[in-house]
């Protein structure tokens, strides 16, 4: 038997965040469950690394193309059931790869996993917005994002350890058990997870109906946020994918110290995400904060592109960039929450989150080309340019009246 605390209380919010964080962390775990096993999968299925890389591309493409429809279904039917289904689809698909005998089977299963993953972000943000005390919503967003990062961190170590202990097939099938645990938790204690669709069944809204069709997305409140997500994803993906190469080729670091610099960025970014929650809750001008931080970040990147710097200075600049940009994550989510018309948060988060997939897909191709032509220093300038593009998208963002959010407490 579990104790249910008063609505809006810190303990109740902690229960809600524990459940949502579990699901989000698990989804990120699944996203990185396969790459650590690629050498084993290559031998098992007799395919190239390019074919294995295609699995990750297909998974992300499936997420990108179904995220908006998932958001529509969440707004229409509620988030909790959709979240349970998404976790089940993703965990089941990854687990069944352990039973696959041919590559094409794996390809089909990663499509299913991508569809399951498409539910996670829209459902999580809808539930958090409707269920958590609004005075703590920024911190809720930051903990949600941080939980996803924990999933990324744990996946490679866990999958390699399990593969060494029980083989790669059993290691993947274990993923299904993890999903089953999460689903049991959500079924047993998920009654407190609300969404506007469920709240709407209990009360009649007298507000004007939200825009419908394409007009809901292609307007000055929402479309700039989509491109903001694209720009920030290109920066983050570029840093994570090619920082080590650029630091070695241009800044003349050795491989070990270059990886140390990247690690400092990742740790500082995770720290910034947690700090950003308190910042998002304590400030009112989220757009102004985002513009200032991104201007500062662009300056740091331009400096690193213009000057060859010693290791300790690079370590410091990367850490500062990671910390400050990490604080933007909860602020970014607050901007989306404020822009979304009543009853459309699932669709809006589904739409703008697709920008993350677009940015992550475009970034490696562009930066890889820049490095291939022998101009690694230009990577820093392009990172600065995309950071400034984020400034532009937020700068043109049209304000929305304050009555758009789901308010409780």
Rosetta blueprint (number, residue, H / E / L):
1 X L
2 X L
3 X L
4 X L
5 X L
6 X L
7 X L
8 X L
9 X L
10 X H
11 X H
12 X H
13 X H
14 X H
15 X H
16 X H
17 X H
18 X H
19 X H
20 X H
21 X H
22 X H
23 X H
24 X H
25 X H
26 X H
27 X H
28 X H
29 X H
30 X H
31 X H
32 X L
33 X L
34 X L
35 X H
36 X H
37 X H
38 X H
39 X H
40 X H
41 X H
42 X H
43 X H
44 X H
45 X H
46 X L
47 X L
48 X L
49 X H
50 X H
51 X H
52 X H
53 X H
54 X H
55 X H
56 X H
57 X H
58 X H
59 X H
60 X H
61 X H
62 X H
63 X H
64 X H
65 X H
66 X H
67 X H
68 X H
69 X H
70 X H
71 X H
72 X H
73 X H
74 X H
75 X H
76 X H
77 X H
78 X L
79 X L
80 X H
81 X H
82 X H
83 X H
84 X H
85 X H
86 X H
87 X H
88 X H
89 X H
90 X H
91 X H
92 X H
93 X H
94 X H
95 X H
96 X H
97 X H
98 X H
99 X H
100 X L
101 X L
102 X L
103 X H
104 X H
105 X H
106 X H
107 X H
108 X H
109 X H
110 X H
111 X H
112 X H
113 X H
114 X H
115 X H
116 X H
117 X H
118 X H
119 X H
120 X H
121 X H
122 X H
123 X H
124 X H
125 X H
126 X H
127 X H
128 X H
129 X H
130 X H
131 X H
132 X L
133 X L
134 X H
135 X H
136 X H
137 X H
138 X H
139 X H
140 X H
141 X H
142 X H
143 X H
144 X H
145 X H
146 X H
147 X H
148 X H
149 X H
150 X H
151 X H
152 X H
153 X H
154 X H
155 X H
156 X H
157 X H
158 X H
159 X H
160 X H
161 X H
162 X H
163 X H
164 X H
165 X H
166 X H
167 X L
168 X H
169 X H
170 X H
171 X H
172 X H
173 X H
174 X H
175 X H
176 X H
177 X H
178 X H
179 X H
180 X H
181 X H
182 X H
183 X H
184 X H
185 X H
186 X H
187 X H
188 X H
189 X H
190 X H
191 X H
192 X H
193 X L
194 X L
195 X L
196 X H
197 X H
198 X H
199 X H
200 X H
201 X L
202 X L
203 X L
204 X L
205 X L
206 X L
207 X L
208 X L
209 X L
210 X L
211 X L
212 X L
213 X H
214 X H
215 X H
216 X H
217 X L
218 X L
219 X L
220 X L
221 X L
222 X L
223 X H
224 X H
225 X H
226 X H
227 X H
228 X H
229 X H
230 X H
231 X H
232 X H
233 X H
234 X H
235 X H
236 X H
237 X H
238 X H
239 X H
240 X H
241 X H
242 X H
243 X H
244 X H
245 X H
246 X H
247 X H
248 X H
249 X H
250 X L
251 X L
252 X L
253 X L
254 X L
255 X H
256 X H
257 X H
258 X H
259 X H
260 X H
261 X H
262 X H
263 X H
264 X H
265 X H
266 X H
267 X H
268 X H
269 X H
270 X H
271 X H
272 X H
273 X H
274 X H
275 X H
276 X H
277 X H
278 X H
279 X H
280 X H
281 X H
282 X H
283 X L
284 X L
285 X L
286 X H
287 X H
288 X H
289 X H
290 X H
291 X H
292 X H
293 X H
294 X H
295 X H
296 X H
297 X H
298 X H
299 X H
300 X H
301 X H
302 X H
303 X H
304 X H
305 X H
306 X H
307 X L
308 X L
309 X L
310 X L
311 X H
312 X H
313 X H
314 X H
315 X H
316 X H
317 X H
318 X H
319 X H
320 X H
321 X H
322 X H
323 X H
324 X H
325 X H
326 X H
327 X L
328 X H
329 X H
330 X H
331 X H
332 X H
333 X H
334 X H
335 X H
336 X H
337 X H
338 X H
339 X H
340 X L
341 X L
342 X L
343 X L
344 X L
345 X H
346 X H
347 X H
348 X H
349 X H
350 X H
351 X H
352 X H
353 X H
354 X H
355 X H
356 X H
357 X H
358 X H
359 X H
360 X H
361 X H
362 X H
363 X H
364 X H
365 X H
366 X H
367 X H
368 X H
369 X H
370 X H
371 X H
372 X H
373 X L
374 X L
375 X L
376 X L
377 X H
378 X H
379 X H
380 X H
381 X H
382 X H
383 X H
384 X H
385 X H
386 X H
387 X H
388 X H
389 X H
390 X H
391 X H
392 X H
393 X H
394 X H
395 X H
396 X L
397 X L
398 X L
399 X L
400 X L
401 X L
402 X H
403 X H
404 X H
405 X L
406 X L
407 X L
408 X L
409 X L
